Amino acid sequence: MKIQRLVDHLINPPLYLSILLLIILGYFQFRYGIYPAWIKVNSDFPNYYTSSRLITGGADISKIYNDNWFQNKIFEYGMNERGKFSPFPPPTAFVMVPLSFFAPLTAARIFLLLNITVLLFISYLFERITEFKFITCLNFILLSGTALWNDLSLGQIYLILLITVVLGYHLLEKEKLFPAGILWGLGAAVKYFPLVFIPVLLIKKHKSTLTGMFVALAGANIAALFFFGFHTYYDFLSSVFVSHLNGELSGQSKYSIQFQSWNSLLRNLFVYDAADNKLPLCNNSALFYIARGFIYLVITVVAASTLFIIRNKRDFIAMGSSLSLLTVFVLSPASASYHLLLLSFPVILLIKSALENRKYINAILFVSLYSIIGFAPLFIEYTKFNPAGLFFQYYRLWFVLLLFTAANWFILSGERR
């Protein structure tokens, strides 16, 4: 009963505590996210803005994946930030078309206000999906910490992507299957994350939703093909897309710890590089491929097995969606902090399920891991570059893996009861 009361206070604290938490968390987001985005155009906003302006300006955009050419266009439009269009899919260029008619700073400020509005609407959707209080849902998103403020300050589009994911799920709950698919298809045309719903939809035989995804995805790419041409699509599919899946992004080191991925970790352990990795634990490229293949296989088999076991559960859509999203985060070839803004959706679904099943320890664990992932960068100091230090530098990867493991254990525990 003590644990239940503790969880109740965490999920539905007194109003004055909720307001106090909102002020504290809101300060961090204002200080590190909103204010920097308001006073200056920061990377990565120029990447989206420039690509859209190239379209509305009628420019020849066949060279959009040429980093030097694209960088010159960023400078030409009055922005001094470094940027590139890679590894974005071609339809990404449409995202900021309405803002491309404004000067860069004005467009960035409008986009910031749009993001704040979207943040409030996502909180409302979370309230509808979970029946938690609105302020609780808002504070929960703010607990994503560095993920949210980097999205805001850098002018990223992951809040926009999150709303397509959450609103699509809400429509699915309301049995509006085709519109849900349209939203997920539009999101997948720009960022691949919504594609993770496909296994869940196939298992539940939601053909209408799958059709909506295909229609939106195909439509966005046909429109992009009209502007870009076949040659640009060939460049994207043959080099940019494949390299991205392998954790290799143009202009960035594939050994970068910022990626927090198995690709980056295993390269640092097993692949020598004269510039970026002079002291690997063991210089053996074969070990890199064997270890990566083994890890990917184990995680995929675990996730697939769990999905199969729970396929007939009443809450399969919620738990299957959560697990699918977490699996993508664990296997992501090159993750960034703002990607983890999408973690808020699977985690809040897991918390809701844990409370409904009176698994209060699980609920506390999910909230704790989510909060740690969001704020760990403020407290963890990187150790010296050696094998032991390297392990701790990938803290985000380990916490996401722990969250994935805890989610599998929790979901399967219902089958063991």
C-alpha angles and dihedrals in degrees: 000000000000090000090048092053090047091052091046089055091048095049099034108019122171112286094251091055091048090051091047091051090047090054093049096045092040090055091057091049093047094045098046103021118024102034097048090047092051099051100041144020105248132188127291096037094073091061093061096035095049094048091051093046090052088059097046090043092056093237125161100261099178089110095053092121091053100102096203093048092048092047090055089052090054089053091044090057091054103261122125098197125112114248151151138189094232131132093021120112112243096255088065087080089072095059098089101028092121090051096046092083090066130074112268098256093044090049091049091052093049089049090050091053089048090052092051090051090049090050090057092046092051088052088053091050091049088052090053094046098044103024089229117139117277093241090050090053092047092050089048092058091045087055087070083083113177092020092063100038093048089050090052099040096044095045093241124164103226095110086056090049091047092055091053089052096046097040090047090053091047090052089049089054088053088051092246089137104166096048089049089055092048091055094047091046092053090049092049091051089064103029124014099226099098089061087077089078091068096086091049092048092047092051091049091042093232094166093166092058092046089050091051091051092050094047093050094042093048093044094052092049094046089053090048091047089057091058100035105034131218095287093061091047089051090053090050096048098040100044117003098044096042092046091050092054088052092052094252115130120179114253093014130091114252086215093060113136089209089075090066091199138131088247092058096041096048092045090054089050101043114014123075120216124179093218106030108022116026096154112044118170088243125358101225120124091192090063089054092057095040094049093045093048092048094049093047091048095049094047093045093048092048092050094044092048092051091049090051094048095051096038093115098044119120092236095043094124092056097042094038091051091048093049093045092053093046090050091056091051092052092049098038109137094215118004128187129200094255091055087069090066083086089062089078091075102054092038095053089049090052092049091050091051093046092054093046089053093043091242093145096163089056091050091052091047093052093048091046096049092045092051093045092052089051099049105023093100089066092059109028117088115201114247126221116293104266132112094273092044090047090058093057093045089067092060093134092055091051094048092049089048089050090050090050090050093047091049092052091048093049095046093049093045088072089060092052094055 
